[in-house]
Amino acid sequence: MTPSIFPPINDTLYVWLAIIALGLCTAATRASFMLLGDRLPLPDAVRRALRYAPAAALVAIIVPELLPWSPVTGPMFDIKVIAAAVGVVAMVMTRSTVAMIVAGMLALWALRAMLG
């Protein structure tokens, strides 16, 4: 391996430099939409795809919590799935987010009390 022209840096400095660099990259990509605005229009295909980003993010957060997965056994069924289904049914019937949360939590607590 060829010697570097830069002096070696310690681990702490390396970590801080990585955090700062990643923070700058994140800020630049998020601010680009506000700074450029309509001067750089997005193609229609990208606009259509971005409509699904919030739903995809929500699914990415919720599904691993409902169906925990282990390399040995694969996805495991949990009582949280039943409680989530009760919440979804409450949402479909009432169109109320509060009713969905209350129904799902009551179902989860009842199932935990019954099944341990």
C-alpha distances in whole Angstrom, upper triangle without the diagonal:
4,6,9,12,14,15,15,18,20,20,24,23,20,23,26,24,23,27,28,26,27,31,31,30,32,35,34,35,38,39,39,42,44,43,43,46,48,46,44,46,44,45,48,45,43,46,47,44,44,47,46,43,45,47,43,42,45,45,41,42,46,45,42,45,48,46,44,41,40,37,40,43,42,44,47,50,51,55,53,53,57,57,55,57,60,59,58,62,63,61,63,66,66,64,63,60,61,63,60,58,62,62,59,58,62,61,58,60,63,60,59,62,63,60,59
4,6,9,12,13,14,17,19,21,24,22,20,23,25,23,23,27,27,25,27,30,30,29,32,34,33,34,38,39,38,41,43,42,42,45,47,45,43,45,44,45,48,46,43,46,48,45,45,48,47,44,46,48,45,43,46,46,43,44,47,47,44,47,50,48,46,44,42,40,43,46,45,47,50,53,54,57,55,55,59,59,57,59,62,61,60,64,65,63,64,68,68,65,64,61,63,65,62,60,63,64,60,60,64,63,60,62,65,63,61,64,66,63,61
4,7,9,10,10,14,17,19,22,20,18,22,23,21,22,25,26,24,26,29,29,29,32,34,33,34,37,38,38,41,43,41,42,45,47,45,43,45,44,46,49,47,44,47,49,46,45,49,48,45,47,48,45,44,47,47,43,44,48,47,45,47,50,49,46,44,43,41,44,47,46,48,50,54,54,57,55,56,59,59,57,60,63,61,60,64,65,63,64,68,68,65,64,61,62,64,61,60,63,64,60,60,64,63,60,62,65,63,61,64,66,63,61
4,5,7,8,11,15,17,19,17,15,19,20,18,19,22,22,21,23,26,25,25,28,30,29,31,34,35,34,38,39,38,38,42,44,42,40,42,41,43,46,44,42,44,46,43,42,46,45,42,44,46,43,41,44,45,41,42,45,46,43,45,48,47,45,43,42,41,44,47,45,47,49,52,53,56,53,54,58,57,55,58,61,59,58,62,63,60,62,66,65,62,61,58,60,62,59,57,60,62,58,58,61,61,58,60,63,61,59,62,64,62,60
4,7,9,12,16,18,20,17,16,20,21,18,19,23,22,21,24,26,25,25,29,30,29,31,34,34,34,38,39,37,38,41,43,41,40,42,42,43,46,45,42,45,47,44,43,47,46,43,45,47,44,43,46,46,43,44,47,48,45,47,51,50,47,46,45,44,47,50,48,50,52,55,55,58,56,56,60,59,57,60,62,60,60,64,64,62,64,67,67,64,63,59,61,63,61,59,62,63,60,60,63,63,60,62,65,63,61,65,66,64,62
4,6,9,12,15,17,14,13,17,17,15,16,20,19,18,21,23,22,23,26,27,27,29,32,32,32,36,37,35,36,39,42,40,38,41,40,42,45,44,41,43,46,43,42,45,45,41,43,45,42,40,43,44,41,41,45,45,43,45,48,48,45,44,43,42,45,48,47,48,50,53,53,56,53,54,58,57,55,58,60,58,57,61,62,59,61,65,64,61,60,56,58,61,58,56,59,60,57,57,60,60,57,59,62,61,59,62,64,61,60
4,6,10,13,15,12,12,16,17,15,17,20,20,19,22,24,24,25,28,29,29,31,33,34,34,38,39,37,38,42,44,43,41,44,43,45,48,47,43,46,48,45,43,47,46,43,44,46,44,41,44,45,42,42,45,46,43,45,49,48,45,44,43,42,45,48,47,48,50,53,53,56,53,54,58,57,55,58,60,58,58,62,62,60,62,65,65,62,61,57,58,61,58,56,59,61,57,57,60,60,57,58,62,60,58,61,63,61,59
4,7,10,12,10,10,13,15,13,15,18,18,18,21,23,23,24,27,28,28,30,32,33,34,37,38,37,39,42,44,43,41,44,43,45,47,46,43,45,47,44,42,46,45,41,42,45,42,39,42,43,39,39,43,43,41,42,46,45,42,41,40,39,42,45,44,45,47,50,50,52,50,51,55,54,52,55,58,56,56,59,60,58,60,63,63,60,58,55,56,58,56,54,56,58,55,54,57,57,54,55,59,57,55,58,60,58,55
4,7,8,6,7,10,11,10,12,15,15,16,18,20,21,22,24,25,26,28,30,31,32,35,36,35,37,40,43,42,40,42,41,43,46,44,41,43,45,42,40,43,43,39,40,42,40,37,40,41,37,37,40,41,38,40,43,43,40,39,38,38,41,43,42,43,45,48,48,50,48,49,52,52,50,53,55,53,53,57,57,55,57,60,60,57,56,52,53,55,53,50,53,55,52,51,54,54,51,52,56,54,52,55,57,55,53
4,6,6,6,9,10,11,12,15,16,17,18,20,21,23,24,26,27,29,31,32,33,36,37,36,38,41,44,43,41,43,42,44,47,45,42,44,45,42,41,44,42,39,39,42,39,36,39,40,36,35,39,40,37,38,41,41,38,37,36,36,39,41,41,42,43,46,45,48,46,47,51,50,48,51,53,51,52,55,55,54,56,59,58,56,54,50,51,54,51,49,51,53,50,49,52,52,49,50,53,52,50,52,55,52,50
4,6,5,6,9,10,10,12,14,15,16,18,20,21,22,24,26,27,28,30,31,34,35,35,37,39,42,42,40,42,40,42,45,43,39,41,43,40,38,41,39,36,36,38,36,33,35,36,32,32,35,36,33,34,38,37,34,34,33,33,35,38,37,38,39,42,42,44,42,43,47,46,44,47,50,47,48,52,52,50,53,56,55,52,51,47,48,50,48,45,48,49,46,45,49,49,45,46,50,48,46,49,51,49,46
4,5,5,6,9,10,11,12,14,15,17,18,20,21,23,24,26,27,28,30,33,33,33,35,38,41,41,39,41,40,42,44,43,39,41,42,39,37,40,39,35,35,37,35,32,34,36,32,31,34,36,33,34,37,37,35,34,34,34,37,39,38,38,40,42,41,44,41,43,46,45,43,47,49,46,47,51,51,49,52,54,53,51,49,45,46,49,46,44,46,48,45,44,47,48,44,45,49,47,45,48,50,48,46
4,5,5,6,9,10,11,12,14,15,16,18,20,21,22,24,26,27,28,31,32,31,33,36,39,38,37,39,38,41,43,42,38,40,42,39,37,39,39,35,35,38,36,33,35,36,33,32,36,37,35,35,39,39,37,36,36,36,39,41,40,40,42,44,44,46,43,45,48,47,45,48,50,48,48,52,52,50,53,55,54,52,50,46,47,50,48,45,48,50,47,46,49,50,46,47,51,50,48,50,53,51,49
4,5,5,6,9,10,10,12,14,15,16,18,20,21,23,24,25,27,30,31,30,32,35,38,37,35,37,36,38,40,39,36,37,39,36,34,37,36,33,33,36,33,31,33,34,31,30,34,35,32,34,37,37,34,34,33,33,36,39,37,38,40,42,42,44,42,43,46,45,43,47,49,46,47,50,51,49,51,54,53,50,49,45,46,49,46,44,47,49,45,45,48,48,45,46,50,49,46,49,52,49,47
4,5,5,6,9,10,11,12,14,15,16,18,20,21,22,24,26,28,29,29,31,33,36,36,34,36,35,37,39,38,34,36,37,34,32,35,34,30,31,33,31,28,30,31,28,27,31,32,29,30,34,34,31,31,31,31,34,36,35,35,37,39,39,41,38,39,43,42,40,43,45,43,43,47,47,45,48,51,50,47,45,42,43,45,43,40,43,45,42,41,44,45,41,43,46,45,43,46,48,46,44
4,5,5,6,9,10,10,12,14,15,16,18,20,21,22,24,27,27,27,29,32,35,35,33,35,34,37,39,38,34,35,37,34,32,35,34,30,31,33,31,28,30,32,29,28,32,33,31,32,35,36,33,33,33,34,37,39,37,37,39,41,40,42,39,41,44,43,41,44,46,43,44,48,47,45,48,51,50,47,45,42,42,45,43,40,43,45,42,41,45,45,42,43,47,46,44,47,49,48,45
4,5,5,6,9,10,11,12,14,15,16,18,20,21,22,25,26,25,27,30,33,32,31,33,32,35,37,36,32,34,36,33,31,34,34,30,31,33,31,28,31,33,29,29,33,34,32,33,37,37,35,35,35,35,38,40,38,38,40,42,42,44,41,42,46,44,42,45,47,45,45,49,49,46,49,52,51,48,46,43,44,47,44,42,45,47,44,43,47,47,44,46,49,48,46,49,52,50,48
4,5,5,6,8,10,11,12,14,15,17,18,20,21,24,25,25,26,29,32,31,29,31,30,32,35,33,30,31,33,30,28,31,31,27,28,30,28,25,28,29,26,26,29,31,28,30,33,33,31,31,31,31,35,36,35,35,37,39,39,41,38,39,42,41,39,42,44,42,42,46,46,44,46,49,48,45,44,40,42,44,42,40,43,44,41,41,44,45,42,43,47,45,44,47,49,47,45
4,6,5,6,9,10,10,12,14,15,16,18,20,22,23,23,25,27,31,30,29,30,29,32,34,33,29,30,32,29,27,30,29,25,26,28,26,23,26,27,24,24,27,29,27,28,32,32,30,30,31,31,34,36,34,34,36,38,37,39,36,37,40,39,37,40,42,39,39,43,43,41,43,46,45,42,41,37,39,41,39,37,40,42,39,38,42,42,39,41,44,43,41,44,47,45,43
4,6,5,6,9,10,10,12,14,15,16,18,21,21,21,23,25,29,28,27,29,28,31,33,33,29,30,32,30,27,30,30,26,27,30,28,25,28,30,27,26,30,32,30,31,34,35,33,33,34,35,38,40,38,37,39,41,40,42,39,40,43,42,39,42,44,41,41,45,45,43,45,48,47,44,42,39,40,43,41,39,42,44,41,40,44,45,42,43,47,46,44,47,50,48,46
4,5,5,6,9,10,11,12,14,15,16,19,20,20,22,24,27,27,25,27,26,29,31,30,27,28,30,28,26,29,29,25,26,29,27,24,27,29,26,26,30,31,30,31,35,35,33,33,34,34,37,39,37,37,39,41,40,42,39,40,43,42,40,42,44,42,41,45,45,43,45,48,47,44,43,39,41,44,41,39,43,44,42,41,45,45,43,44,48,47,45,48,51,49,47
4,5,5,6,9,10,11,12,14,15,18,19,19,21,23,26,26,24,26,24,27,29,28,24,25,28,25,23,26,25,22,22,25,23,21,24,25,22,22,26,27,26,27,31,31,30,30,30,31,34,36,33,33,35,37,37,39,35,36,40,38,36,39,41,38,38,42,42,39,41,44,43,40,39,36,37,40,38,36,39,41,38,38,42,42,39,41,44,43,42,45,47,45,44
4,5,5,6,8,10,11,12,14,16,17,17,19,21,25,25,23,25,24,27,29,28,24,25,28,25,22,25,25,21,22,25,23,20,23,25,23,22,26,28,27,28,31,32,31,31,32,33,36,38,35,34,36,38,37,39,35,36,40,38,35,38,40,37,37,41,41,38,40,43,42,39,38,34,36,39,37,35,38,40,37,37,41,41,39,40,44,43,41,45,47,45,44
4,5,5,6,9,10,10,12,15,15,15,17,19,23,22,21,23,22,25,28,27,24,25,27,25,23,26,26,22,23,26,25,22,25,28,25,25,29,31,30,31,34,35,34,34,35,36,39,40,38,37,39,41,40,42,39,39,42,41,38,41,43,40,40,43,43,40,42,45,44,41,40,37,38,41,39,37,41,43,40,40,44,44,42,43,47,46,45,48,50,49,47
4,6,5,6,9,10,11,13,15,15,16,18,21,21,19,21,20,23,25,24,21,22,25,22,20,23,23,20,21,24,22,20,24,25,23,23,27,29,28,29,32,33,32,32,33,34,37,38,36,35,37,39,39,40,37,37,41,40,37,39,41,39,38,42,42,39,41,44,43,40,39,36,38,40,38,36,40,42,39,39,43,43,41,43,46,45,44,47,49,48,47
4,5,5,6,8,10,12,13,14,16,17,20,21,19,20,19,22,24,23,19,20,23,20,18,20,21,17,18,21,20,17,20,22,20,20,24,26,25,26,29,30,30,30,31,32,36,37,34,33,35,36,36,37,34,34,38,36,33,36,38,35,34,38,38,35,37,40,39,36,35,32,34,37,34,33,36,38,35,35,39,40,37,39,43,42,41,44,46,45,44
4,6,5,6,8,11,11,11,14,15,19,19,18,20,19,22,24,24,20,21,24,22,19,21,22,19,19,23,22,19,22,25,23,23,26,28,28,29,32,33,32,33,35,36,39,40,37,36,38,39,38,40,36,37,40,38,35,38,40,36,36,40,39,36,38,41,40,36,35,32,34,37,35,34,37,39,37,37,41,41,39,41,44,44,43,46,48,47,46
4,6,5,6,9,10,10,11,14,17,16,15,17,17,20,23,23,19,20,23,21,18,21,22,19,20,24,23,21,24,26,24,25,28,30,30,31,34,35,35,35,37,37,41,42,39,38,40,41,41,42,39,39,42,40,37,40,42,39,38,41,41,38,40,43,42,38,38,35,37,40,38,36,40,42,39,40,43,44,42,44,47,46,46,49,51,50,49
4,6,5,7,10,10,11,13,15,16,14,15,14,17,19,19,15,16,19,17,15,18,19,16,17,21,19,18,21,23,21,22,26,27,27,29,32,32,32,32,34,35,39,39,36,35,37,38,38,40,36,36,39,38,35,37,39,36,35,38,39,35,37,40,39,36,35,32,35,37,35,34,38,39,37,38,41,41,40,42,45,44,44,47,49,47,47
4,6,6,8,9,11,12,15,16,14,15,14,18,19,19,16,16,19,17,14,16,18,14,15,19,18,16,19,22,20,21,24,26,26,28,30,31,31,32,34,35,39,39,36,35,37,38,37,38,34,35,37,36,33,35,37,34,33,36,36,33,34,38,36,33,32,29,32,34,32,31,35,37,34,35,39,39,37,40,43,42,42,45,47,46,45
4,5,5,6,8,10,13,14,13,15,15,19,21,21,18,17,20,20,16,19,20,18,18,22,22,20,23,25,24,24,28,30,30,31,34,35,35,36,38,39,43,43,40,38,40,41,41,42,38,38,41,39,36,38,40,37,36,39,39,35,37,40,39,35,34,32,34,37,35,34,37,39,37,38,41,42,41,43,46,45,45,48,50,49,48
4,5,5,6,8,11,11,10,12,12,16,18,19,15,15,19,18,15,18,20,18,19,23,22,21,24,26,25,26,29,31,31,33,35,36,36,37,39,40,43,44,40,39,41,42,42,43,39,39,42,41,37,39,41,38,37,40,40,37,38,41,40,36,36,33,36,39,37,36,40,41,39,40,44,44,42,45,48,47,47,50,52,51,50
4,6,6,5,9,10,9,10,10,14,15,17,13,12,16,16,13,15,17,15,17,20,20,19,22,24,24,25,28,29,30,32,34,35,36,36,39,40,43,43,40,38,40,41,41,42,38,37,40,39,35,37,39,36,34,37,37,34,35,38,37,33,33,31,33,36,34,34,37,39,37,38,42,42,41,43,46,46,45,49,50,50,49
4,6,5,9,10,11,12,13,17,18,20,17,15,19,19,16,17,20,18,18,22,23,21,24,26,26,26,29,31,32,33,35,37,38,39,41,42,46,46,42,41,43,43,42,43,39,39,42,40,37,39,40,37,35,39,38,35,36,39,37,33,33,31,33,36,35,34,38,39,38,39,42,43,42,44,47,47,46,49,51,51,50
4,6,9,9,10,12,14,18,20,21,18,18,21,21,18,21,23,21,22,25,26,24,27,30,29,29,32,35,35,36,39,40,40,41,43,44,48,48,45,43,45,46,45,46,43,42,45,43,40,42,44,40,39,42,42,38,40,43,41,37,37,35,37,40,38,38,41,43,41,42,46,46,45,47,50,50,50,53,55,54,53
4,6,6,6,9,11,14,17,19,16,15,19,20,17,19,22,20,22,25,25,25,27,30,29,30,33,35,36,37,39,40,41,41,44,44,48,48,45,43,46,46,46,47,43,43,46,44,41,42,44,41,39,43,42,39,40,43,41,38,38,36,38,41,39,39,42,44,42,43,47,47,46,49,51,51,51,54,56,55,55
4,6,7,8,10,13,15,17,15,13,17,18,15,17,20,19,20,24,24,24,26,28,28,29,32,34,35,36,38,40,40,41,44,45,48,48,45,43,45,45,45,46,42,41,44,42,39,40,42,39,37,40,40,36,37,40,38,35,35,33,36,38,37,37,40,42,40,42,45,45,45,47,50,49,50,53,54,54,54
4,5,5,8,11,13,16,14,13,16,18,16,17,21,20,22,25,25,25,28,30,30,31,34,35,37,38,40,41,42,43,45,46,50,49,46,44,46,47,47,47,44,43,45,44,40,41,43,40,38,41,41,37,37,40,39,35,36,34,37,40,38,38,42,43,42,43,47,47,46,49,51,51,52,55,56,55,56
4,6,10,12,15,18,16,15,19,20,18,20,23,23,24,27,28,28,30,32,32,33,36,38,39,41,42,43,44,45,47,48,51,51,48,46,49,49,49,50,46,46,48,47,43,45,46,43,41,44,44,40,41,44,43,39,39,38,41,43,42,42,45,47,45,46,50,50,49,52,54,54,54,57,59,58,58
4,7,9,12,15,13,13,16,17,16,18,21,20,22,25,25,25,28,30,30,31,34,35,36,38,40,41,42,42,44,44,48,48,45,43,46,47,47,48,44,43,46,45,41,43,45,42,40,43,43,39,40,43,42,38,39,37,40,42,40,41,44,45,44,45,48,49,48,50,53,52,53,56,57,56,56
4,6,9,12,10,9,13,14,13,15,18,18,20,23,23,24,26,28,28,30,32,33,35,37,38,39,40,40,43,43,47,47,43,42,44,45,45,46,42,41,44,43,39,40,42,39,37,40,40,37,37,40,39,35,36,35,38,40,38,39,42,43,42,43,47,47,46,49,51,50,51,54,55,54,55
4,6,8,6,6,10,11,10,13,15,15,18,20,20,21,24,25,25,27,29,30,32,34,35,36,37,37,40,40,44,43,40,38,41,41,42,43,39,38,41,40,36,37,39,37,34,37,38,34,34,38,37,33,34,33,36,38,36,36,40,41,39,41,44,44,43,46,48,48,48,51,53,51,52
4,5,5,6,9,10,11,13,15,16,19,21,20,22,24,25,25,28,30,30,32,35,35,36,37,37,40,40,43,43,39,38,41,41,42,43,40,38,41,40,37,37,40,37,35,37,38,35,34,38,38,34,35,34,37,39,37,37,41,41,40,42,45,44,44,47,49,48,49,52,53,52,52
4,5,5,6,9,10,11,13,15,18,19,19,21,23,24,25,27,29,29,31,34,34,35,36,36,39,40,43,42,39,37,40,40,40,41,38,36,39,38,35,35,37,35,32,35,36,32,31,35,35,31,33,32,35,37,34,36,39,39,38,40,43,42,42,45,47,46,47,50,51,50,51
4,5,5,6,9,10,12,13,16,17,17,19,21,22,22,25,27,27,29,31,32,32,34,33,36,36,40,39,35,34,37,37,38,39,36,34,37,37,33,33,36,33,31,33,34,31,30,34,34,31,32,31,35,36,33,35,38,38,36,39,42,41,40,44,45,44,45,49,49,48,49
4,5,5,6,9,10,11,14,16,15,16,19,20,20,23,25,25,27,29,30,30,32,32,34,35,38,38,34,33,35,36,37,38,35,33,36,35,32,32,35,32,30,33,34,30,30,34,34,30,31,30,33,35,32,33,37,37,35,37,40,40,39,42,44,43,44,47,48,47,47
4,5,5,7,9,10,13,15,15,16,19,20,20,23,24,25,27,29,30,31,32,33,36,36,40,39,35,34,36,36,37,38,34,33,35,34,31,31,34,31,28,31,32,28,28,32,31,28,29,27,31,33,30,31,35,35,34,36,39,38,38,41,43,42,43,46,47,46,47
4,6,5,8,10,12,13,13,16,18,18,19,22,23,24,26,28,28,29,31,31,34,35,38,37,33,32,34,34,35,35,32,30,33,32,29,29,31,29,26,29,30,26,26,29,29,26,27,26,30,31,29,30,33,33,32,34,37,36,36,39,41,40,41,44,45,44,45
4,5,6,7,11,11,11,13,15,16,16,19,21,21,23,25,26,26,28,28,31,31,35,34,30,28,31,31,32,33,30,28,31,31,27,27,30,28,25,28,29,26,26,29,29,26,27,26,29,31,28,29,32,32,30,33,36,35,34,38,39,38,39,42,43,42,43
4,5,5,8,10,10,11,14,15,15,18,19,20,22,24,25,26,27,28,31,32,35,35,31,29,31,31,32,33,29,28,31,30,26,27,29,27,24,28,28,25,25,29,28,25,26,24,27,29,26,27,31,31,29,31,34,34,33,36,38,37,38,41,42,41,42
4,6,7,8,10,11,13,14,16,17,19,20,22,24,24,25,27,28,32,33,36,35,31,29,31,31,31,31,28,26,29,28,24,25,27,24,22,25,25,22,22,25,25,21,23,21,25,26,24,25,28,29,27,29,32,32,31,34,36,36,37,40,41,40,41
4,6,5,6,9,10,11,12,15,16,16,19,21,21,22,24,25,28,29,32,31,27,25,27,27,27,28,25,23,26,25,21,22,24,22,19,22,24,20,20,24,24,21,22,20,24,25,22,23,27,27,25,27,30,29,29,32,34,33,34,37,38,37,38
4,6,5,6,9,10,10,12,14,15,17,19,20,21,23,23,26,28,31,30,27,24,27,27,27,28,24,23,26,25,22,23,25,23,21,24,25,22,22,26,26,22,23,20,24,25,22,23,27,27,25,26,30,29,28,31,34,33,33,36,38,36,37
4,5,5,6,9,10,11,12,14,16,17,18,20,22,23,26,28,31,30,27,24,26,26,25,26,22,21,24,23,19,21,23,20,18,21,22,19,20,23,23,19,19,17,20,22,19,19,23,24,21,23,27,26,25,28,31,30,30,34,35,34,34
4,5,5,6,9,10,10,12,15,16,16,18,20,21,25,26,29,28,24,22,23,23,23,23,20,18,21,20,16,17,20,17,15,18,19,16,17,21,21,18,18,16,19,20,17,18,22,22,19,22,25,24,23,26,29,28,28,32,33,32,32
4,5,5,6,9,10,10,13,15,15,16,18,19,22,23,27,25,22,20,22,22,22,23,20,18,21,21,17,19,21,19,17,21,22,19,20,24,24,21,22,19,22,23,20,20,24,24,21,23,26,25,24,28,30,28,29,32,33,32,32
4,5,5,6,9,10,12,13,15,16,17,18,21,23,26,25,22,20,22,22,22,23,19,19,22,21,17,19,22,19,18,22,22,20,21,25,25,22,21,18,21,23,20,19,23,23,21,22,25,25,23,26,29,28,28,31,32,31,31
4,5,5,6,8,11,11,12,14,16,18,21,23,26,25,22,19,20,20,19,20,16,16,18,17,14,16,18,15,14,18,19,16,18,21,21,18,18,15,18,19,16,15,19,19,17,18,22,21,20,23,25,24,25,28,29,28,28
4,5,5,6,9,10,10,12,13,15,19,21,23,22,18,16,17,17,17,18,15,14,17,16,13,14,17,15,14,17,19,17,18,21,22,19,20,17,19,20,17,17,20,20,17,19,22,21,19,23,25,23,24,27,28,27,27
4,6,6,7,9,11,11,12,13,16,18,21,20,17,15,17,17,17,19,16,15,19,18,15,17,20,18,17,21,22,20,22,25,25,23,23,20,22,23,20,19,23,22,19,20,24,23,21,24,26,25,25,28,29,27,28
4,6,6,7,9,11,12,14,17,19,22,21,18,15,17,17,16,17,14,14,17,16,14,16,19,17,16,20,21,19,21,24,24,22,21,18,20,21,18,16,20,20,17,18,21,21,18,21,24,22,22,26,27,25,25
4,6,5,6,9,10,13,16,19,21,20,17,14,14,14,13,14,11,10,14,13,10,13,15,13,13,17,18,16,18,21,22,20,19,16,18,18,15,14,17,17,14,15,18,17,15,18,21,19,19,23,24,22,22
4,5,5,6,8,10,14,16,19,17,14,10,12,12,12,13,10,9,13,13,10,12,16,15,14,17,19,18,19,22,23,22,21,19,21,21,17,17,20,19,15,17,20,18,16,19,21,19,19,23,24,22,22
4,6,5,5,7,11,13,16,14,12,9,10,11,11,14,11,11,15,15,13,15,18,17,17,20,22,21,23,26,26,25,24,21,23,23,20,19,21,21,17,18,21,19,17,20,22,20,19,23,24,22,21
4,6,6,9,12,16,18,16,14,11,11,11,10,11,8,9,13,12,11,14,16,15,16,19,20,20,22,24,25,24,23,19,20,21,17,16,18,18,14,15,18,16,13,16,19,17,16,20,21,19,19
4,6,10,13,16,18,15,13,10,9,8,7,8,6,6,9,10,8,11,13,13,13,16,18,18,19,22,23,22,21,19,20,19,16,15,17,16,12,13,16,14,12,15,17,14,14,18,19,17,17
4,6,10,13,14,12,9,6,6,6,7,10,8,7,11,12,11,13,16,16,16,19,21,21,22,24,26,25,25,22,23,23,19,19,21,20,16,17,19,17,15,18,19,16,16,20,20,18,18
4,7,10,12,10,8,6,6,8,8,11,10,10,14,15,14,16,19,19,19,22,24,24,25,28,29,28,27,25,26,26,22,21,23,22,18,19,21,19,16,19,21,18,17,21,21,18,18
4,7,9,7,5,4,6,9,11,14,14,13,17,18,17,19,22,22,22,25,27,27,28,31,32,31,31,28,29,29,25,24,27,26,22,22,25,22,20,22,24,21,20,24,24,21,21
4,5,6,5,6,8,12,13,17,17,17,20,21,21,22,25,26,26,28,30,30,32,34,36,35,34,31,32,32,29,28,30,29,25,25,28,25,22,25,26,23,22,25,25,22,22
4,6,6,9,11,14,16,20,20,20,23,25,24,25,28,29,29,31,33,33,34,37,39,38,37,35,36,36,32,31,33,32,28,29,31,29,26,28,30,27,26,29,29,25,25
4,6,9,10,14,16,20,21,20,23,25,25,26,29,30,30,32,35,35,36,38,40,39,39,36,37,37,33,32,34,33,29,30,32,29,26,28,30,26,25,28,28,24,24
4,7,7,11,13,17,18,17,20,22,22,23,26,27,27,29,31,32,33,35,37,36,36,34,35,34,31,30,32,30,27,27,29,26,23,26,27,23,22,26,25,21,22
4,6,10,13,16,17,16,19,21,20,21,24,25,25,27,29,29,30,33,35,34,34,31,33,32,29,28,30,28,25,26,28,25,23,25,26,23,23,26,25,22,23
4,7,9,13,13,12,15,17,16,17,20,21,21,23,26,26,26,29,31,30,30,28,29,29,25,24,26,25,21,22,24,22,19,22,23,20,20,23,23,20,20
4,6,10,11,10,13,15,15,16,19,20,20,22,24,25,26,28,30,30,29,27,28,27,24,23,25,23,19,20,22,19,17,19,20,17,16,20,19,16,17
4,7,8,7,9,12,12,13,15,17,17,19,21,22,23,25,27,27,27,25,26,24,21,21,22,20,17,18,19,16,14,17,17,14,14,17,17,14,15
4,5,6,8,9,10,12,14,15,16,18,20,21,22,24,25,26,25,23,23,22,19,18,19,17,14,14,16,13,10,13,14,10,11,14,14,11,12
4,5,5,6,9,10,11,13,14,16,17,19,20,21,23,23,23,21,21,19,16,16,16,14,11,11,12,9,7,10,10,7,8,11,11,9,10
4,5,5,6,9,10,10,12,14,15,16,18,20,21,21,20,18,18,17,14,13,14,12,9,9,11,9,6,10,11,9,9,13,13,12,13
4,5,5,6,9,10,10,12,14,15,16,18,20,20,20,18,19,17,14,14,15,13,10,12,13,10,9,13,13,11,12,16,15,14,16
4,5,5,6,9,10,11,12,14,15,17,18,19,19,18,18,16,13,13,14,11,9,11,11,8,8,11,11,9,11,14,13,12,15
4,5,5,6,9,10,11,12,14,15,16,17,16,15,15,13,10,10,10,8,5,7,8,5,5,9,9,8,10,13,13,13,14
4,5,5,6,9,10,10,12,14,15,15,15,13,14,12,9,9,11,9,6,9,11,8,8,12,13,12,13,16,17,16,18
4,5,5,6,9,10,11,12,14,15,15,14,15,13,10,11,13,10,8,11,12,9,10,14,14,13,15,18,17,17,19
4,5,5,6,9,10,11,12,13,13,13,13,10,8,10,10,7,6,9,9,7,9,12,12,11,14,16,16,17,19
4,5,5,6,9,10,10,11,10,9,10,8,5,6,8,5,4,8,9,8,10,13,13,13,16,18,18,19,20
4,5,5,6,9,10,10,10,10,12,10,7,9,11,9,8,12,13,12,13,16,17,16,19,21,21,21,23
4,5,5,6,9,10,11,11,13,10,8,11,12,9,9,13,13,12,14,17,17,16,19,21,21,22,24
4,6,5,6,8,8,9,10,6,5,9,9,7,8,11,12,11,14,16,16,17,19,21,21,22,24
4,5,5,5,6,6,9,7,5,9,10,9,10,13,14,14,16,18,19,19,22,23,24,25,26
4,6,6,8,10,12,10,9,12,14,12,13,16,17,16,18,21,21,21,24,26,26,27,29
4,6,8,11,12,9,9,13,13,11,13,17,16,16,19,21,21,21,24,26,25,27,29
4,5,8,10,7,8,12,12,11,13,16,16,16,19,21,21,22,25,26,26,28,30
4,7,9,8,8,11,13,12,14,17,18,18,20,22,23,24,26,28,28,29,31
4,5,5,6,9,10,11,12,14,15,16,18,20,21,22,24,26,27,28,29
4,5,5,6,9,10,11,12,14,15,16,18,20,21,22,24,26,27,27
4,5,5,6,8,10,11,12,14,15,16,18,20,21,22,24,25,26
4,6,5,6,8,10,10,12,14,15,16,18,20,21,22,24,25
4,6,5,6,8,10,11,12,14,15,16,18,20,21,22,23
4,6,5,6,8,10,10,12,14,15,16,18,20,21,21
4,6,5,6,8,10,11,12,14,15,16,18,20,20
4,6,5,6,9,10,10,12,14,15,16,18,19
4,6,5,6,9,10,11,12,14,15,16,17
4,5,5,6,8,10,10,12,14,15,15
4,5,5,6,8,10,10,12,14,15
4,6,5,6,8,10,10,12,13
4,5,5,6,9,10,10,11
4,6,5,6,9,10,10
4,5,5,6,8,10
4,5,5,6,8
4,6,5,5
4,6,5
4,6
4
